[in-house]
Amino acid sequence: MQTTVTPLTEAEIWTRIIMPQKNGLSPETARSLLELTFAEEDTARINDLARKNREGVLTDDERKDLALYVKAELYPHLLIDRSTHSN
C-alpha cells in the first residue's frame, strides 16, 4: 500500500517553526506581525504586477511572483489565526 504525501506549503512550514498552537502569540507579537510591511520597491513591484494582472498581460514568471507576494502578505494573518483558534 502506497502512502500519499501531501506537499507542504510555505505557510505550514512557518507555522511549524513558530508553533503558535503550542506557544501562543502575545497580543504584542500579533500586533507586530500585522504591522510588517513590504519595502517600497516591493510595493511598486506588487502594484505593477496587480495592474498587469487586471489587464490580463502577466507572464508566467510574473504570475508566480504575484502569488508569492500574496502568500507572504497572508502568512502573519494565518499564524495569528492559528494561534487564537488553538487557545
PyMOL Python script that loads the backbone (N, CA, C, O; Angstrom):
from pymol import cmd

cmd.read_pdbstr("""\
ATOM      1  N   MET A   1       0.849  -1.186   0.000  1.00  0.00           N
ATOM      2  CA  MET A   1       0.000   0.000   0.000  1.00  0.00           C
ATOM      3  C   MET A   1       0.889   1.242   0.000  1.00  0.00           C
ATOM      4  O   MET A   1       1.792   1.372   0.827  1.00  0.00           O
ATOM      5  N   GLN A   2       0.625   2.137  -0.923  1.00  0.00           N
ATOM      6  CA  GLN A   2       1.419   3.344  -1.044  1.00  0.00           C
ATOM      7  C   GLN A   2       0.777   4.473  -0.251  1.00  0.00           C
ATOM      8  O   GLN A   2      -0.432   4.694  -0.332  1.00  0.00           O
ATOM      9  N   THR A   3       1.597   5.185   0.515  1.00  0.00           N
ATOM     10  CA  THR A   3       1.122   6.311   1.297  1.00  0.00           C
ATOM     11  C   THR A   3       1.221   7.577   0.459  1.00  0.00           C
ATOM     12  O   THR A   3       2.246   7.846  -0.166  1.00  0.00           O
ATOM     13  N   THR A   4       0.157   8.335   0.454  1.00  0.00           N
ATOM     14  CA  THR A   4       0.160   9.604  -0.272  1.00  0.00           C
ATOM     15  C   THR A   4       0.666  10.700   0.659  1.00  0.00           C
ATOM     16  O   THR A   4       0.155  10.881   1.764  1.00  0.00           O
ATOM     17  N   VAL A   5       1.665  11.419   0.200  1.00  0.00           N
ATOM     18  CA  VAL A   5       2.224  12.516   0.983  1.00  0.00           C
ATOM     19  C   VAL A   5       1.717  13.824   0.395  1.00  0.00           C
ATOM     20  O   VAL A   5       1.906  14.105  -0.788  1.00  0.00           O
ATOM     21  N   THR A   6       1.072  14.615   1.237  1.00  0.00           N
ATOM     22  CA  THR A   6       0.578  15.916   0.805  1.00  0.00           C
ATOM     23  C   THR A   6       1.735  16.910   0.846  1.00  0.00           C
ATOM     24  O   THR A   6       2.410  17.019   1.869  1.00  0.00           O
ATOM     25  N   PRO A   7       1.975  17.630  -0.236  1.00  0.00           N
ATOM     26  CA  PRO A   7       3.070  18.603  -0.234  1.00  0.00           C
ATOM     27  C   PRO A   7       2.840  19.695   0.796  1.00  0.00           C
ATOM     28  O   PRO A   7       1.713  20.140   1.011  1.00  0.00           O
ATOM     29  N   LEU A   8       3.917  20.116   1.425  1.00  0.00           N
ATOM     30  CA  LEU A   8       3.843  21.207   2.392  1.00  0.00           C
ATOM     31  C   LEU A   8       3.736  22.541   1.674  1.00  0.00           C
ATOM     32  O   LEU A   8       4.220  22.704   0.554  1.00  0.00           O
ATOM     33  N   THR A   9       3.104  23.478   2.331  1.00  0.00           N
ATOM     34  CA  THR A   9       3.105  24.852   1.835  1.00  0.00           C
ATOM     35  C   THR A   9       4.083  25.657   2.690  1.00  0.00           C
ATOM     36  O   THR A   9       4.474  25.223   3.773  1.00  0.00           O
ATOM     37  N   GLU A  10       4.467  26.814   2.202  1.00  0.00           N
ATOM     38  CA  GLU A  10       5.347  27.679   2.972  1.00  0.00           C
ATOM     39  C   GLU A  10       4.694  28.065   4.302  1.00  0.00           C
ATOM     40  O   GLU A  10       5.367  28.149   5.330  1.00  0.00           O
ATOM     41  N   ALA A  11       3.397  28.294   4.273  1.00  0.00           N
ATOM     42  CA  ALA A  11       2.682  28.673   5.490  1.00  0.00           C
ATOM     43  C   ALA A  11       2.746  27.570   6.541  1.00  0.00           C
ATOM     44  O   ALA A  11       2.916  27.843   7.729  1.00  0.00           O
ATOM     45  N   GLU A  12       2.610  26.330   6.099  1.00  0.00           N
ATOM     46  CA  GLU A  12       2.686  25.217   7.049  1.00  0.00           C
ATOM     47  C   GLU A  12       4.079  25.103   7.662  1.00  0.00           C
ATOM     48  O   GLU A  12       4.221  24.803   8.848  1.00  0.00           O
ATOM     49  N   ILE A  13       5.092  25.340   6.857  1.00  0.00           N
ATOM     50  CA  ILE A  13       6.459  25.297   7.376  1.00  0.00           C
ATOM     51  C   ILE A  13       6.665  26.391   8.413  1.00  0.00           C
ATOM     52  O   ILE A  13       7.211  26.126   9.484  1.00  0.00           O
ATOM     53  N   TRP A  14       6.236  27.620   8.115  1.00  0.00           N
ATOM     54  CA  TRP A  14       6.380  28.714   9.076  1.00  0.00           C
ATOM     55  C   TRP A  14       5.580  28.444  10.349  1.00  0.00           C
ATOM     56  O   TRP A  14       6.025  28.771  11.449  1.00  0.00           O
ATOM     57  N   THR A  15       4.414  27.852  10.196  1.00  0.00           N
ATOM     58  CA  THR A  15       3.606  27.525  11.365  1.00  0.00           C
ATOM     59  C   THR A  15       4.331  26.513  12.243  1.00  0.00           C
ATOM     60  O   THR A  15       4.274  26.603  13.470  1.00  0.00           O
ATOM     61  N   ARG A  16       5.007  25.558  11.629  1.00  0.00           N
ATOM     62  CA  ARG A  16       5.768  24.569  12.395  1.00  0.00           C
ATOM     63  C   ARG A  16       6.960  25.207  13.090  1.00  0.00           C
ATOM     64  O   ARG A  16       7.325  24.805  14.195  1.00  0.00           O
ATOM     65  N   ILE A  17       7.567  26.193  12.454  1.00  0.00           N
ATOM     66  CA  ILE A  17       8.703  26.873  13.064  1.00  0.00           C
ATOM     67  C   ILE A  17       8.253  27.688  14.272  1.00  0.00           C
ATOM     68  O   ILE A  17       8.853  27.600  15.343  1.00  0.00           O
ATOM     69  N   ILE A  18       7.216  28.466  14.101  1.00  0.00           N
ATOM     70  CA  ILE A  18       6.758  29.378  15.153  1.00  0.00           C
ATOM     71  C   ILE A  18       5.910  28.661  16.193  1.00  0.00           C
ATOM     72  O   ILE A  18       5.881  29.074  17.353  1.00  0.00           O
ATOM     73  N   MET A  19       5.227  27.608  15.806  1.00  0.00           N
ATOM     74  CA  MET A  19       4.376  26.801  16.684  1.00  0.00           C
ATOM     75  C   MET A  19       3.389  27.653  17.501  1.00  0.00           C
ATOM     76  O   MET A  19       3.404  27.603  18.731  1.00  0.00           O
ATOM     77  N   PRO A  20       2.537  28.428  16.828  1.00  0.00           N
ATOM     78  CA  PRO A  20       1.612  29.284  17.575  1.00  0.00           C
ATOM     79  C   PRO A  20       0.631  28.484  18.429  1.00  0.00           C
ATOM     80  O   PRO A  20       0.170  28.979  19.458  1.00  0.00           O
ATOM     81  N   GLN A  21       0.303  27.250  18.019  1.00  0.00           N
ATOM     82  CA  GLN A  21      -0.632  26.451  18.806  1.00  0.00           C
ATOM     83  C   GLN A  21      -0.025  26.083  20.156  1.00  0.00           C
ATOM     84  O   GLN A  21      -0.736  26.008  21.158  1.00  0.00           O
ATOM     85  N   LYS A  22       1.279  25.855  20.187  1.00  0.00           N
ATOM     86  CA  LYS A  22       1.959  25.456  21.413  1.00  0.00           C
ATOM     87  C   LYS A  22       2.322  26.672  22.263  1.00  0.00           C
ATOM     88  O   LYS A  22       2.073  26.706  23.468  1.00  0.00           O
ATOM     89  N   ASN A  23       2.903  27.646  21.620  1.00  0.00           N
ATOM     90  CA  ASN A  23       3.428  28.802  22.336  1.00  0.00           C
ATOM     91  C   ASN A  23       2.430  29.947  22.446  1.00  0.00           C
ATOM     92  O   ASN A  23       2.540  30.793  23.334  1.00  0.00           O
ATOM     93  N   GLY A  24       1.465  29.970  21.547  1.00  0.00           N
ATOM     94  CA  GLY A  24       0.566  31.120  21.502  1.00  0.00           C
ATOM     95  C   GLY A  24       1.325  32.350  21.046  1.00  0.00           C
ATOM     96  O   GLY A  24       2.556  32.351  21.019  1.00  0.00           O
ATOM     97  N   LEU A  25       0.627  33.356  20.700  1.00  0.00           N
ATOM     98  CA  LEU A  25       1.242  34.624  20.339  1.00  0.00           C
ATOM     99  C   LEU A  25       0.695  35.678  21.278  1.00  0.00           C
ATOM    100  O   LEU A  25      -0.517  35.798  21.458  1.00  0.00           O
ATOM    101  N   SER A  26       1.582  36.429  21.864  1.00  0.00           N
ATOM    102  CA  SER A  26       1.127  37.506  22.735  1.00  0.00           C
ATOM    103  C   SER A  26       0.446  38.566  21.886  1.00  0.00           C
ATOM    104  O   SER A  26       0.714  38.659  20.688  1.00  0.00           O
ATOM    105  N   PRO A  27      -0.425  39.362  22.480  1.00  0.00           N
ATOM    106  CA  PRO A  27      -1.051  40.450  21.707  1.00  0.00           C
ATOM    107  C   PRO A  27      -0.015  41.377  21.068  1.00  0.00           C
ATOM    108  O   PRO A  27      -0.214  41.865  19.956  1.00  0.00           O
ATOM    109  N   GLU A  28       1.090  41.615  21.776  1.00  0.00           N
ATOM    110  CA  GLU A  28       2.139  42.491  21.238  1.00  0.00           C
ATOM    111  C   GLU A  28       2.786  41.862  20.003  1.00  0.00           C
ATOM    112  O   GLU A  28       3.052  42.548  19.016  1.00  0.00           O
ATOM    113  N   THR A  29       3.037  40.550  20.066  1.00  0.00           N
ATOM    114  CA  THR A  29       3.630  39.857  18.920  1.00  0.00           C
ATOM    115  C   THR A  29       2.677  39.869  17.739  1.00  0.00           C
ATOM    116  O   THR A  29       3.087  40.113  16.605  1.00  0.00           O
ATOM    117  N   ALA A  30       1.411  39.608  18.004  1.00  0.00           N
ATOM    118  CA  ALA A  30       0.411  39.614  16.933  1.00  0.00           C
ATOM    119  C   ALA A  30       0.348  40.985  16.271  1.00  0.00           C
ATOM    120  O   ALA A  30       0.303  41.082  15.044  1.00  0.00           O
ATOM    121  N   ARG A  31       0.345  42.046  17.079  1.00  0.00           N
ATOM    122  CA  ARG A  31       0.321  43.404  16.510  1.00  0.00           C
ATOM    123  C   ARG A  31       1.568  43.668  15.671  1.00  0.00           C
ATOM    124  O   ARG A  31       1.489  44.260  14.594  1.00  0.00           O
ATOM    125  N   SER A  32       2.719  43.221  16.174  1.00  0.00           N
ATOM    126  CA  SER A  32       3.967  43.418  15.425  1.00  0.00           C
ATOM    127  C   SER A  32       3.927  42.702  14.081  1.00  0.00           C
ATOM    128  O   SER A  32       4.378  43.243  13.071  1.00  0.00           O
ATOM    129  N   LEU A  33       3.387  41.488  14.069  1.00  0.00           N
ATOM    130  CA  LEU A  33       3.275  40.758  12.804  1.00  0.00           C
ATOM    131  C   LEU A  33       2.376  41.492  11.819  1.00  0.00           C
ATOM    132  O   LEU A  33       2.668  41.562  10.625  1.00  0.00           O
ATOM    133  N   LEU A  34       1.279  42.036  12.334  1.00  0.00           N
ATOM    134  CA  LEU A  34       0.341  42.735  11.450  1.00  0.00           C
ATOM    135  C   LEU A  34       0.888  44.070  10.954  1.00  0.00           C
ATOM    136  O   LEU A  34       0.394  44.612   9.966  1.00  0.00           O
ATOM    137  N   GLU A  35       1.903  44.603  11.633  1.00  0.00           N
ATOM    138  CA  GLU A  35       2.494  45.874  11.221  1.00  0.00           C
ATOM    139  C   GLU A  35       3.605  45.698  10.190  1.00  0.00           C
ATOM    140  O   GLU A  35       4.127  46.684   9.670  1.00  0.00           O
ATOM    141  N   LEU A  36       3.972  44.452   9.889  1.00  0.00           N
ATOM    142  CA  LEU A  36       5.001  44.225   8.882  1.00  0.00           C
ATOM    143  C   LEU A  36       4.526  44.754   7.535  1.00  0.00           C
ATOM    144  O   LEU A  36       3.366  44.577   7.161  1.00  0.00           O
ATOM    145  N   THR A  37       5.426  45.399   6.815  1.00  0.00           N
ATOM    146  CA  THR A  37       5.083  45.949   5.507  1.00  0.00           C
ATOM    147  C   THR A  37       6.183  45.619   4.503  1.00  0.00           C
ATOM    148  O   THR A  37       7.310  45.298   4.878  1.00  0.00           O
ATOM    149  N   PHE A  38       5.844  45.703   3.258  1.00  0.00           N
ATOM    150  CA  PHE A  38       6.816  45.495   2.204  1.00  0.00           C
ATOM    151  C   PHE A  38       7.660  46.750   2.029  1.00  0.00           C
ATOM    152  O   PHE A  38       7.218  47.860   2.325  1.00  0.00           O
ATOM    153  N   ALA A  39       8.878  46.554   1.544  1.00  0.00           N
ATOM    154  CA  ALA A  39       9.743  47.679   1.192  1.00  0.00           C
ATOM    155  C   ALA A  39       9.130  48.421   0.006  1.00  0.00           C
ATOM    156  O   ALA A  39       8.302  47.875  -0.723  1.00  0.00           O
ATOM    157  N   GLU A  40       9.548  49.666  -0.173  1.00  0.00           N
ATOM    158  CA  GLU A  40       8.998  50.494  -1.261  1.00  0.00           C
ATOM    159  C   GLU A  40       9.114  49.828  -2.623  1.00  0.00           C
ATOM    160  O   GLU A  40       8.166  49.841  -3.408  1.00  0.00           O
ATOM    161  N   GLU A  41      10.287  49.242  -2.909  1.00  0.00           N
ATOM    162  CA  GLU A  41      10.468  48.624  -4.224  1.00  0.00           C
ATOM    163  C   GLU A  41       9.553  47.411  -4.398  1.00  0.00           C
ATOM    164  O   GLU A  41       9.087  47.134  -5.503  1.00  0.00           O
ATOM    165  N   ASP A  42       9.295  46.683  -3.295  1.00  0.00           N
ATOM    166  CA  ASP A  42       8.361  45.554  -3.386  1.00  0.00           C
ATOM    167  C   ASP A  42       6.930  46.040  -3.606  1.00  0.00           C
ATOM    168  O   ASP A  42       6.181  45.452  -4.385  1.00  0.00           O
ATOM    169  N   THR A  43       6.561  47.108  -2.919  1.00  0.00           N
ATOM    170  CA  THR A  43       5.219  47.667  -3.103  1.00  0.00           C
ATOM    171  C   THR A  43       5.024  48.129  -4.545  1.00  0.00           C
ATOM    172  O   THR A  43       3.964  47.916  -5.133  1.00  0.00           O
ATOM    173  N   ALA A  44       6.045  48.757  -5.107  1.00  0.00           N
ATOM    174  CA  ALA A  44       5.965  49.185  -6.510  1.00  0.00           C
ATOM    175  C   ALA A  44       5.834  47.969  -7.428  1.00  0.00           C
ATOM    176  O   ALA A  44       5.057  47.993  -8.382  1.00  0.00           O
ATOM    177  N   ARG A  45       6.584  46.919  -7.144  1.00  0.00           N
ATOM    178  CA  ARG A  45       6.508  45.698  -7.958  1.00  0.00           C
ATOM    179  C   ARG A  45       5.130  45.060  -7.843  1.00  0.00           C
ATOM    180  O   ARG A  45       4.559  44.629  -8.845  1.00  0.00           O
ATOM    181  N   ILE A  46       4.595  44.997  -6.630  1.00  0.00           N
ATOM    182  CA  ILE A  46       3.259  44.429  -6.413  1.00  0.00           C
ATOM    183  C   ILE A  46       2.221  45.218  -7.200  1.00  0.00           C
ATOM    184  O   ILE A  46       1.364  44.636  -7.865  1.00  0.00           O
ATOM    185  N   ASN A  47       2.299  46.523  -7.124  1.00  0.00           N
ATOM    186  CA  ASN A  47       1.345  47.366  -7.855  1.00  0.00           C
ATOM    187  C   ASN A  47       1.446  47.147  -9.361  1.00  0.00           C
ATOM    188  O   ASN A  47       0.430  47.100 -10.054  1.00  0.00           O
ATOM    189  N   ASP A  48       2.670  47.012  -9.865  1.00  0.00           N
ATOM    190  CA  ASP A  48       2.866  46.761 -11.291  1.00  0.00           C
ATOM    191  C   ASP A  48       2.297  45.396 -11.682  1.00  0.00           C
ATOM    192  O   ASP A  48       1.623  45.263 -12.703  1.00  0.00           O
ATOM    193  N   LEU A  49       2.577  44.387 -10.856  1.00  0.00           N
ATOM    194  CA  LEU A  49       2.052  43.048 -11.144  1.00  0.00           C
ATOM    195  C   LEU A  49       0.528  43.025 -11.066  1.00  0.00           C
ATOM    196  O   LEU A  49      -0.125  42.373 -11.880  1.00  0.00           O
ATOM    197  N   ALA A  50      -0.041  43.734 -10.090  1.00  0.00           N
ATOM    198  CA  ALA A  50      -1.504  43.783  -9.959  1.00  0.00           C
ATOM    199  C   ALA A  50      -2.129  44.456 -11.175  1.00  0.00           C
ATOM    200  O   ALA A  50      -3.159  44.008 -11.680  1.00  0.00           O
ATOM    201  N   ARG A  51      -1.501  45.538 -11.645  1.00  0.00           N
ATOM    202  CA  ARG A  51      -2.005  46.228 -12.837  1.00  0.00           C
ATOM    203  C   ARG A  51      -1.971  45.292 -14.045  1.00  0.00           C
ATOM    204  O   ARG A  51      -2.950  45.181 -14.783  1.00  0.00           O
ATOM    205  N   LYS A  52      -0.838  44.624 -14.238  1.00  0.00           N
ATOM    206  CA  LYS A  52      -0.721  43.693 -15.366  1.00  0.00           C
ATOM    207  C   LYS A  52      -1.731  42.554 -15.247  1.00  0.00           C
ATOM    208  O   LYS A  52      -2.271  42.084 -16.249  1.00  0.00           O
ATOM    209  N   ASN A  53      -1.979  42.117 -14.017  1.00  0.00           N
ATOM    210  CA  ASN A  53      -2.959  41.050 -13.806  1.00  0.00           C
ATOM    211  C   ASN A  53      -4.356  41.518 -14.214  1.00  0.00           C
ATOM    212  O   ASN A  53      -5.092  40.794 -14.885  1.00  0.00           O
ATOM    213  N   ARG A  54      -4.712  42.733 -13.802  1.00  0.00           N
ATOM    214  CA  ARG A  54      -6.026  43.279 -14.181  1.00  0.00           C
ATOM    215  C   ARG A  54      -6.152  43.404 -15.694  1.00  0.00           C
ATOM    216  O   ARG A  54      -7.227  43.199 -16.258  1.00  0.00           O
ATOM    217  N   GLU A  55      -5.044  43.742 -16.344  1.00  0.00           N
ATOM    218  CA  GLU A  55      -5.039  43.903 -17.797  1.00  0.00           C
ATOM    219  C   GLU A  55      -4.923  42.564 -18.528  1.00  0.00           C
ATOM    220  O   GLU A  55      -5.083  42.499 -19.747  1.00  0.00           O
ATOM    221  N   GLY A  56      -4.646  41.506 -17.780  1.00  0.00           N
ATOM    222  CA  GLY A  56      -4.522  40.182 -18.383  1.00  0.00           C
ATOM    223  C   GLY A  56      -3.241  39.972 -19.173  1.00  0.00           C
ATOM    224  O   GLY A  56      -3.220  39.189 -20.123  1.00  0.00           O
ATOM    225  N   VAL A  57      -2.173  40.665 -18.791  1.00  0.00           N
ATOM    226  CA  VAL A  57      -0.932  40.564 -19.563  1.00  0.00           C
ATOM    227  C   VAL A  57       0.253  40.045 -18.732  1.00  0.00           C
ATOM    228  O   VAL A  57       1.405  40.278 -19.098  1.00  0.00           O
ATOM    229  N   LEU A  58      -0.013  39.353 -17.632  1.00  0.00           N
ATOM    230  CA  LEU A  58       1.067  38.792 -16.816  1.00  0.00           C
ATOM    231  C   LEU A  58       1.742  37.631 -17.539  1.00  0.00           C
ATOM    232  O   LEU A  58       1.077  36.810 -18.171  1.00  0.00           O
ATOM    233  N   THR A  59       3.064  37.570 -17.440  1.00  0.00           N
ATOM    234  CA  THR A  59       3.781  36.390 -17.918  1.00  0.00           C
ATOM    235  C   THR A  59       3.654  35.310 -16.841  1.00  0.00           C
ATOM    236  O   THR A  59       3.197  35.584 -15.732  1.00  0.00           O
ATOM    237  N   ASP A  60       4.059  34.095 -17.173  1.00  0.00           N
ATOM    238  CA  ASP A  60       4.017  33.006 -16.189  1.00  0.00           C
ATOM    239  C   ASP A  60       4.904  33.322 -14.986  1.00  0.00           C
ATOM    240  O   ASP A  60       4.515  33.076 -13.844  1.00  0.00           O
ATOM    241  N   ASP A  61       6.098  33.867 -15.242  1.00  0.00           N
ATOM    242  CA  ASP A  61       7.003  34.215 -14.137  1.00  0.00           C
ATOM    243  C   ASP A  61       6.415  35.329 -13.271  1.00  0.00           C
ATOM    244  O   ASP A  61       6.527  35.292 -12.046  1.00  0.00           O
ATOM    245  N   GLU A  62       5.792  36.309 -13.905  1.00  0.00           N
ATOM    246  CA  GLU A  62       5.164  37.391 -13.140  1.00  0.00           C
ATOM    247  C   GLU A  62       3.996  36.868 -12.309  1.00  0.00           C
ATOM    248  O   GLU A  62       3.780  37.320 -11.184  1.00  0.00           O
ATOM    249  N   ARG A  63       3.256  35.935 -12.851  1.00  0.00           N
ATOM    250  CA  ARG A  63       2.136  35.333 -12.118  1.00  0.00           C
ATOM    251  C   ARG A  63       2.650  34.619 -10.868  1.00  0.00           C
ATOM    252  O   ARG A  63       2.038  34.702  -9.803  1.00  0.00           O
ATOM    253  N   LYS A  64       3.772  33.920 -11.001  1.00  0.00           N
ATOM    254  CA  LYS A  64       4.390  33.241  -9.861  1.00  0.00           C
ATOM    255  C   LYS A  64       4.853  34.259  -8.821  1.00  0.00           C
ATOM    256  O   LYS A  64       4.654  34.063  -7.622  1.00  0.00           O
ATOM    257  N   ASP A  65       5.473  35.349  -9.284  1.00  0.00           N
ATOM    258  CA  ASP A  65       5.916  36.395  -8.356  1.00  0.00           C
ATOM    259  C   ASP A  65       4.738  36.982  -7.594  1.00  0.00           C
ATOM    260  O   ASP A  65       4.808  37.153  -6.377  1.00  0.00           O
ATOM    261  N   LEU A  66       3.660  37.289  -8.299  1.00  0.00           N
ATOM    262  CA  LEU A  66       2.483  37.862  -7.655  1.00  0.00           C
ATOM    263  C   LEU A  66       1.921  36.899  -6.616  1.00  0.00           C
ATOM    264  O   LEU A  66       1.535  37.321  -5.526  1.00  0.00           O
ATOM    265  N   ALA A  67       1.873  35.619  -6.942  1.00  0.00           N
ATOM    266  CA  ALA A  67       1.380  34.621  -5.993  1.00  0.00           C
ATOM    267  C   ALA A  67       2.265  34.571  -4.743  1.00  0.00           C
ATOM    268  O   ALA A  67       1.757  34.410  -3.634  1.00  0.00           O
ATOM    269  N   LEU A  68       3.568  34.705  -4.913  1.00  0.00           N
ATOM    270  CA  LEU A  68       4.474  34.711  -3.759  1.00  0.00           C
ATOM    271  C   LEU A  68       4.230  35.927  -2.870  1.00  0.00           C
ATOM    272  O   LEU A  68       4.217  35.806  -1.645  1.00  0.00           O
ATOM    273  N   TYR A  69       4.039  37.083  -3.471  1.00  0.00           N
ATOM    274  CA  TYR A  69       3.742  38.273  -2.683  1.00  0.00           C
ATOM    275  C   TYR A  69       2.426  38.122  -1.915  1.00  0.00           C
ATOM    276  O   TYR A  69       2.334  38.511  -0.751  1.00  0.00           O
ATOM    277  N   VAL A  70       1.425  37.567  -2.561  1.00  0.00           N
ATOM    278  CA  VAL A  70       0.131  37.368  -1.903  1.00  0.00           C
ATOM    279  C   VAL A  70       0.290  36.422  -0.722  1.00  0.00           C
ATOM    280  O   VAL A  70      -0.235  36.686   0.360  1.00  0.00           O
ATOM    281  N   LYS A  71       1.007  35.327  -0.920  1.00  0.00           N
ATOM    282  CA  LYS A  71       1.241  34.379   0.176  1.00  0.00           C
ATOM    283  C   LYS A  71       1.970  35.054   1.332  1.00  0.00           C
ATOM    284  O   LYS A  71       1.599  34.889   2.494  1.00  0.00           O
ATOM    285  N   ALA A  72       3.007  35.813   1.001  1.00  0.00           N
ATOM    286  CA  ALA A  72       3.788  36.480   2.048  1.00  0.00           C
ATOM    287  C   ALA A  72       2.915  37.437   2.861  1.00  0.00           C
ATOM    288  O   ALA A  72       3.080  37.560   4.075  1.00  0.00           O
ATOM    289  N   GLU A  73       1.999  38.105   2.193  1.00  0.00           N
ATOM    290  CA  GLU A  73       1.091  39.038   2.880  1.00  0.00           C
ATOM    291  C   GLU A  73       0.146  38.288   3.820  1.00  0.00           C
ATOM    292  O   GLU A  73      -0.243  38.818   4.860  1.00  0.00           O
ATOM    293  N   LEU A  74      -0.219  37.068   3.459  1.00  0.00           N
ATOM    294  CA  LEU A  74      -1.179  36.302   4.249  1.00  0.00           C
ATOM    295  C   LEU A  74      -0.563  35.571   5.439  1.00  0.00           C
ATOM    296  O   LEU A  74      -1.279  35.266   6.392  1.00  0.00           O
ATOM    297  N   TYR A  75       0.735  35.281   5.418  1.00  0.00           N
ATOM    298  CA  TYR A  75       1.348  34.488   6.481  1.00  0.00           C
ATOM    299  C   TYR A  75       1.106  35.024   7.888  1.00  0.00           C
ATOM    300  O   TYR A  75       0.683  34.262   8.757  1.00  0.00           O
ATOM    301  N   PRO A  76       1.359  36.301   8.143  1.00  0.00           N
ATOM    302  CA  PRO A  76       1.121  36.774   9.514  1.00  0.00           C
ATOM    303  C   PRO A  76      -0.322  36.565   9.971  1.00  0.00           C
ATOM    304  O   PRO A  76      -0.565  36.218  11.127  1.00  0.00           O
ATOM    305  N   HIS A  77      -1.265  36.774   9.076  1.00  0.00           N
ATOM    306  CA  HIS A  77      -2.680  36.594   9.417  1.00  0.00           C
ATOM    307  C   HIS A  77      -2.972  35.125   9.720  1.00  0.00           C
ATOM    308  O   HIS A  77      -3.719  34.811  10.646  1.00  0.00           O
ATOM    309  N   LEU A  78      -2.381  34.239   8.938  1.00  0.00           N
ATOM    310  CA  LEU A  78      -2.568  32.806   9.145  1.00  0.00           C
ATOM    311  C   LEU A  78      -2.012  32.377  10.498  1.00  0.00           C
ATOM    312  O   LEU A  78      -2.663  31.631  11.230  1.00  0.00           O
ATOM    313  N   LEU A  79      -0.813  32.844  10.831  1.00  0.00           N
ATOM    314  CA  LEU A  79      -0.209  32.478  12.113  1.00  0.00           C
ATOM    315  C   LEU A  79      -1.028  32.980  13.285  1.00  0.00           C
ATOM    316  O   LEU A  79      -1.221  32.267  14.270  1.00  0.00           O
ATOM    317  N   ILE A  80      -1.505  34.199  13.177  1.00  0.00           N
ATOM    318  CA  ILE A  80      -2.330  34.759  14.257  1.00  0.00           C
ATOM    319  C   ILE A  80      -3.626  33.988  14.374  1.00  0.00           C
ATOM    320  O   ILE A  80      -4.072  33.674  15.477  1.00  0.00           O
ATOM    321  N   ASP A  81      -4.232  33.681  13.238  1.00  0.00           N
ATOM    322  CA  ASP A  81      -5.485  32.934  13.247  1.00  0.00           C
ATOM    323  C   ASP A  81      -5.300  31.560  13.899  1.00  0.00           C
ATOM    324  O   ASP A  81      -6.115  31.149  14.725  1.00  0.00           O
ATOM    325  N   ARG A  82      -4.244  30.863  13.533  1.00  0.00           N
ATOM    326  CA  ARG A  82      -3.984  29.529  14.103  1.00  0.00           C
ATOM    327  C   ARG A  82      -3.701  29.621  15.587  1.00  0.00           C
ATOM    328  O   ARG A  82      -4.091  28.741  16.354  1.00  0.00           O
ATOM    329  N   SER A  83      -3.028  30.672  15.992  1.00  0.00           N
ATOM    330  CA  SER A  83      -2.703  30.840  17.402  1.00  0.00           C
ATOM    331  C   SER A  83      -3.969  31.114  18.236  1.00  0.00           C
ATOM    332  O   SER A  83      -4.157  30.528  19.302  1.00  0.00           O
ATOM    333  N   THR A  84      -4.812  31.993  17.744  1.00  0.00           N
ATOM    334  CA  THR A  84      -6.001  32.362  18.520  1.00  0.00           C
ATOM    335  C   THR A  84      -7.032  31.251  18.534  1.00  0.00           C
ATOM    336  O   THR A  84      -7.782  31.131  19.503  1.00  0.00           O
ATOM    337  N   HIS A  85      -7.094  30.436  17.492  1.00  0.00           N
ATOM    338  CA  HIS A  85      -8.071  29.351  17.457  1.00  0.00           C
ATOM    339  C   HIS A  85      -7.596  28.099  18.185  1.00  0.00           C
ATOM    340  O   HIS A  85      -8.382  27.180  18.418  1.00  0.00           O
ATOM    341  N   SER A  86      -6.303  28.058  18.550  1.00  0.00           N
ATOM    342  CA  SER A  86      -5.802  26.883  19.249  1.00  0.00           C
ATOM    343  C   SER A  86      -5.830  27.049  20.754  1.00  0.00           C
ATOM    344  O   SER A  86      -5.638  26.084  21.494  1.00  0.00           O
ATOM    345  N   ASN A  87      -6.069  28.272  21.211  1.00  0.00           N
ATOM    346  CA  ASN A  87      -6.092  28.534  22.666  1.00  0.00           C
ATOM    347  C   ASN A  87      -7.474  28.348  23.229  1.00  0.00           C
ATOM    348  O   ASN A  87      -7.680  28.526  24.430  1.00  0.00           O
TER     349      ASN A  87
END
""", "prot")
cmd.dss("prot")
cmd.show_as("cartoon", "prot")
cmd.util.cbc("prot")
cmd.orient("prot")
